[in-house]
Amino acid sequence: HPHVCSFIDIPIQHSSDALLKSMRRGITRRTTVELIGEIRAQVPNVAIRTTLIVGYRGEGDAEFDDLLSFVRDMEFDRLGVFTYSQEENTTAMLLGDPVPQDVKEQRRAAIMELQESISLRKNQARVGSTMRVLFDREEGGYMVGRTEFDAPEVDNEVLVPVEAFSAPPLPGSFHDITIVEAHEFDLIGTISR
């Protein structure tokens, strides 16, 4: 529907069937891949955001390599990675936390490095396009906004030099912006004429 953003946030957590079962996610890698394929087939140009957990009990090198492969294959538009930590009053609390924190951090960094390259390629494909941008604030000489594909405070931002506007836009206002430059997690634009 034209009044609904083409953006879906699915907290997948992991790709290993064994870990997904331990996490009680109720889904497998295969069904996740099928779901994502179905979403992309039914909603053209949809942006899919997910969150992952690294360092969960039972995540060895093979499970982590599987997760890296999964991220590479799925090419998520937006992705966040958290390191596992025990939380009181959860079933997983009883499992312990045997993966060392430095290993968790290395794994998190490896996934984010991969996602950075995916995001850069996807952002570069937007150069020359015009996008509807919702502006949030002024910062460092730029008006900072986001597209329908970006959750506030965690995803890409669109930066437009303040001087591109005859008057700075009010927070909450929309403007059509032509993308002129792409970075890993941000787009630079100008007012569409």
Phi, psi and omega in degrees: 000138184295343180264007179241135179297145175272064187218128178230132178251115181238108180285088187287323178077312181196172178246347181285123180302320181296317180289321177300321178295315179297325179283353182060042182281337177073023181211158177245172177301313183300314181291330176294313179300317178297317179299314180297319177299318179295317178300312181295326179289323184273337182234089181303142179064022178291144172257129179247125178249144176216167172234146181233157175239129173248151176088012176293149180308130180096354178277100174263191180300319182296317180293322179291318177300322177298319180295317177300315179298318179299314179298317179299316182288321186281333180047062178296148179285323179222144184206137173237148180232133177242149173270139182296137171218147182289138178239132179299152177064028173242155178299322182294341179304325182287345184278344183084184184219070189280347182279122182300145183301322181294327176292317178301315181295319178297319180293319177300314181298321181295318179292318180294327176295317176297314181296326178301316180292322177295314181296318180299314180298316180294321179293320179299327179293342180272348180299130182095346179273161176250132183231147175280125185238133175262120182269138183254322189193171172253137181204125174058036179084006180237149164273132185250126180219187180211157179268180178293349183266007188232123175285144180300140171072351182234344185246189181307155173234155174251125182249129178232126179306136182305322183292349177289339181263146174291327173215139181305136180292150177286144174304135181094000179265150179258145175214147174278124185237133174268127181280126183245346182205147181232139173237179183305314185232011179220156175240144176250135183220178176220164180296133176286136180253000000 
